[in-house]
């Protein structure tokens, strides 16, 4: 499924866009030309309700499993480089219960990619199938120890039965997750192998593209404003990632009604909750 082929007529689904912890990042790395100051870099995850197919998550944000997996070296370097805070009221399973959703009833999790701030909570949804890009699944199941840490991956944090539950989203015909066009997976390559986004239409009529880390801020897409080149260390393929950003910018110009929700953008979070 190409970005130019995303459907404009989708069955509506319920969308909850939730903040699940944050790390501390240097703003000038995340946004080219921004001050070199430390800022909160929130992680957002989506809970998506379908009337017939139940609940799907897009990413999970942080979870206590992150802290357990980073207690010792070399994984502790990850935590020291990007200090993480997870307030009590932002634990995703508790937020889901507050919405009347039992975490055991979550049927599937779509993973944008396997960086810790996106998948730390996978252990909390033992009954869910895990949909990911095939290249991302191969990477996370193939790397261990310091080789995994070098790519920002924490295999010890993930479910023991990850291999058995993984489904390659690449094999979905047309990226159609549920078979009715309501949730469409789109490849957004570059940041990490197999990086994915998800397109849906909410019950209020707004069509949304959950962009993961294809962009860190909505303005990165709307204004074609990339991060600092120094941030390239966090990217699998900088050139491809910038091509994806350009494609998202072109999509924005063609579809100004489409709401982009990057996984770390406070302005996007505010726009969603303000109904903009």
QUIMO-V156544 format. One line per field, one symbol per residue. phi: phi as a letter, one per 20 degrees, with the letter a starting at -180 (. if undefined). Layout:
phi=???
//
This chain:
phi=.egfdffdccffcecddcecnbddcegfffcgnffececfcfddcddcddfddmdcddmcmebfgffffdfcfeffggfffcgdccfgedgfgfffffendfgfefebcedfadfgfdcfegfecfeefdebfgffffffeddclfffggdmdcgfeegfdggfefcffgefgmmefdncnfcdecfcfpfbgmgccbdbdffenfecdfdldfbecgffefdldffffffgfedfbgffffffgffffffgffcfffeecffcefffgffffeme
//
